[in-house]
């Protein structure tokens, strides 16, 4: 528990812990910055609260005090183990246990929840990211779980088909990483009769029915501890120098980064790598949002139809590349064989192993 008070200069705050210790921040405390409304759900939340709070509906223009006030009145669930404001704390204490969606009713419920989300309703938590999504509590083959569900629009177009390909590919990538000994999200793909695709991922910030685990993104951590942000491997090395993460986490991140490069993930920004918040060293959460985003439709709806050249990165060690290459080859081979994926994207997947072999030749010439 802690008290947060806005103070001078504008946008600053003073945090007083339960033990009486005080800490001043020139904005939101760094470990709360991930709660800022962002992405698909954040925009829906912003539009809903803007009129109520007399704020602009463009969440990018909100000041620090606007964000903090909005967090206290947000009648939903934050990502991670955070509750901001006494009202949210009271709601949490008095809330009933969630009722799970049964397995045999899941697709029907998900279609309605997706429709609500597209209509601007906030369904579940404040999870960020641009892909349409909602959160819920559902039965899964391994028991009742809190899940985050990404989805495509129900209309079948070339753009929605490509997004469906990418969601299926995301599930394949997570499975291959898990099989390779790397902690990644547990996920399942569901497809309706009209080809609407749902990617259901178990939330790693939830424990049991009601338990929550605090998480922070690399973006939040590096904003506090690193003066000049870099790629995941570069940032992790700087954090390791401060004993904020372990050497093992640095090595694992190099493998994850190399795998992402090899599967054409162009979206490995600092918000897509996270840690469980604790006393240092911080432990990595499962890998999430790992998919070949370079093949996503652009803002004009244009689609890439040919394999891209993979970018080589000298900031990644030879051993990391050697670990990631067979995993990436397996990924593209699996995508190329998956009947749920469109013929056009399977053709791209058939071309990608040759691009990876070109990287393999460069890795062979590396020292170490």
Secondary structure by P-SEA (a helix, b strand, c coil): cbbbbbcccccbbbbbccccbbbbbccccccccccccccaaaaaaaaaaccccccccccccccaaaaaaaaaaccccccccccccaaaaaaaaacccbbbbcccaaaaaaaaaaaaaaacccccccccccccbbbbbbbcccccccbbbbbccccccaaaaaaaaaaaaaaaaaaaaaaaccbbbbbbbbbccccbbbbbbccccccccbbbbbbbcaaaaaaccccccccaaaaaaaaaaaccccaaaaaaaaaaaaaaaaaccccccccccccccccccccccccccccccccccccccccccbbbbbbbbccccaaaaaaaaaaaaaaaaaaaacccccaaaaaaaaaaaaaaaaaaaaaaaccc
